[in-house]
């Protein structure tokens, strides 16, 4: 498993006194339900089968041959396989003076850790189907989002440099199922391991990717 974090995510873990790869100990009930439903193949795509994610986005038959608004399967998958973490993780959403959603730093960290744990579980499901996947957890002061897609040559959702994303100061974690050479053209890994525990151990042994190195320079 290959994990990358942007500087904002690393800083959030550090402020809490946690290692950068610190998932929740267990998933909240709604996320456990999604994992329990598993993943399904659909026309070359890999999707969550549970209806509340799919029907929330499309009230029509899901047909991969009609990827309206998306140039490739990756964008289509990310649209169908995305949902708001703040809808399922018990966080408090206040309203800012500008009438915008406002989530506290501790609750943002909660979503980040739940998202990381959830990504690990999705990776395990995908491995059972022999389908490499990439998960992206994005958390900011107004919301949190999880999405994933199969890894395909020449297609990706996120930019190689996660610190490119600055609008809204998002905290980003990307989790690849591997194999380890799978992301040779998608930036350097923050840390590598077959599980969360091995990944955390790898972080201690090998250091971090250029996002972390740039932070220390």
CORWOJO-V218730 format. One record per residue. RES is the residue in three letters. NEAR is the number of other C-alpha atoms within 12 Angstrom. D_FIRST is the distance of its C-alpha to the first C-alpha in whole Angstrom. Layout:
# CORWOJO-V218730
RES;NEAR;D_FIRST  RES;NEAR;D_FIRST
This chain:
# CORWOJO-V218730
UNK;40;0  UNK;44;4  UNK;49;7  UNK;47;10  UNK;48;13  UNK;43;17  UNK;32;20  UNK;35;21  UNK;43;18  UNK;36;18  UNK;26;22  UNK;34;22  UNK;29;19  UNK;16;22  UNK;15;25  UNK;19;24  UNK;13;23  UNK;18;20  UNK;26;17  UNK;39;15  UNK;48;12  UNK;35;14  UNK;32;14  UNK;24;17  UNK;17;18  UNK;20;19  UNK;29;19  UNK;25;22  UNK;15;24  UNK;24;24  UNK;34;20  UNK;22;20  UNK;21;23  UNK;29;21  UNK;27;18  UNK;19;21  UNK;20;22  UNK;24;19  UNK;31;18  UNK;23;21  UNK;20;21  UNK;20;24  UNK;16;26  UNK;20;22  UNK;35;21  UNK;37;18  UNK;40;20  UNK;34;20  UNK;23;23  UNK;23;25  UNK;20;28  UNK;21;28  UNK;30;25  UNK;25;27  UNK;19;30  UNK;16;30  UNK;20;29  UNK;18;31  UNK;13;35  UNK;11;35  UNK;14;33  UNK;23;30  UNK;20;30  UNK;25;28  UNK;17;31  UNK;15;32  UNK;22;29  UNK;17;32  UNK;14;31  UNK;18;27  UNK;16;28  UNK;26;25  UNK;34;22  UNK;34;20  UNK;27;22  UNK;36;24  UNK;43;20  UNK;36;20  UNK;34;23  UNK;36;23  UNK;41;20  UNK;33;21  UNK;34;22  UNK;30;24  UNK;39;22  UNK;36;25  UNK;22;27  UNK;28;25  UNK;33;24  UNK;23;27  UNK;28;28  UNK;23;31  UNK;25;32  UNK;18;35  UNK;15;37  UNK;13;38  UNK;8;41  UNK;9;40  UNK;10;40  UNK;14;36  UNK;20;33  UNK;25;32  UNK;27;29  UNK;24;30  UNK;28;27  UNK;22;26  UNK;28;26  UNK;38;23  UNK;45;21  UNK;38;22  UNK;47;20  UNK;46;17  UNK;41;16  UNK;40;17  UNK;46;15  UNK;48;12  UNK;36;12  UNK;42;13  UNK;46;10  UNK;43;8  UNK;36;11  UNK;42;11  UNK;40;8  UNK;30;10  UNK;27;13  UNK;33;12  UNK;25;10  UNK;16;14  UNK;20;15  UNK;18;14  UNK;29;13  UNK;32;10  UNK;45;10  UNK;43;10  UNK;44;11  UNK;45;13  UNK;47;15  UNK;44;18  UNK;44;21  UNK;36;24  UNK;32;28  UNK;33;29  UNK;37;26  UNK;42;22  UNK;37;20  UNK;41;17  UNK;40;17  UNK;46;14  UNK;42;15  UNK;43;14  UNK;36;13  UNK;24;17  UNK;17;18  UNK;15;20  UNK;25;19  UNK;30;17  UNK;31;18  UNK;31;17  UNK;20;19  UNK;26;17  UNK;27;18  UNK;36;18  UNK;30;21  UNK;19;23  UNK;23;23  UNK;16;26  UNK;15;28  UNK;20;28  UNK;23;26  UNK;33;22  UNK;43;20  UNK;45;16  UNK;54;13  UNK;51;10  UNK;51;7  UNK;50;6  UNK;42;5  UNK;33;5  UNK;23;7  UNK;23;7  UNK;17;11  UNK;26;10  UNK;32;11  UNK;16;14  UNK;18;16  UNK;30;14  UNK;27;15  UNK;30;13  UNK;40;10  UNK;41;11  UNK;38;8  UNK;36;6  UNK;29;5  UNK;24;5  UNK;28;6  UNK;34;8  UNK;21;10  UNK;20;9  UNK;34;7  UNK;28;11  UNK;21;12  UNK;26;11  UNK;27;12  UNK;18;15  UNK;14;15  UNK;18;14  UNK;24;15  UNK;32;14  UNK;29;14  UNK;23;18  UNK;31;18  UNK;28;18  UNK;18;20  UNK;13;22  UNK;17;23  UNK;13;24  UNK;7;26
